[in-house]
Amino acid sequence: MRTAYEDSEQPDRPFRRFLRRNLSLIAFFGVSVVAMIGVYLYFSPASGIAEVVAAGSTTGALSAPFDKRVPPKPVLQRLAQSPGPVRIGIISGHKGNDSGSVCADGLTEAEVNENIAVRVVAALQARGIATDLLTEFDPRLDGYVGTALVSIHADSCDYINDQATGFKIAGSGITDSSALSICVEEAYRQATQMSYHANTITPDMTDYQAFRRISPGVPAIIIEIGFLNLDRPMLTEQPDRVAGGITDGVWCYLDQIRGGVSYAPPAAAPPGDGG
Ligand SMILES: [Zn+2]
């Protein structure tokens, strides 16, 4: 038979076992509480300072004025004023100057670029947009005023490696051209199903001559539509598909600056259709 003493000790045992098992945790909590109280006391201002700070006075040691300087934001007026006339410039890369990259069989970058550029210009004009077809060093580029400028180039015809395929885009460093760049990148990828080849963007692209010549404030990009070697079938046999990607990209950008009305993106061309 159990004694009364043993019975009374019975509920005490699990509690002590709990204490023993969690000694380090309990010690940690204890130290934490002491540390938090210490931090609280250390950083609490002497009585009265908090009220002075809240009142906005600058006399207290910890006080600071509560007004925050916010840089003025440009106000975008989409509806209050009618948009200026839309005008797009398309540069046919190397045209009027040199041939650009040349393939072993004589195909030149300049003729591939031009084949695309004229189609982009025709497609934009068919949609009612005033579009200029420009040569590489076109005199009209000096101080060119337009809604956007797109220069069309293509990459080397030399076989470099199996990764030398895909397109890339560089925007002007003078005028923010990211919206135009994003639109064309997305539309071009959709239309051609080509990959974006970001790691070979050269200073020739980012510091492109036309970026410095056109009027500041005109968004401008240069697109390398693909490599003449591995992407040649797409660039030469499906030019309407390639041009369609650029056209859709420009249209997407125009749609954005118009305020996103009245434009539904056309479905991407199914892979394999000829052009
Ligand atoms: Zn080129």
Boltz pocket constraint, residues with backbone or C-beta under 6 A from the ligand:
constraints:
  - pocket:
      binder: B
      contacts: [[A, 93], [A, 94], [A, 100], [A, 101], [A, 109], [A, 152], [A, 153], [A, 154]]
      max_distance: 6.0
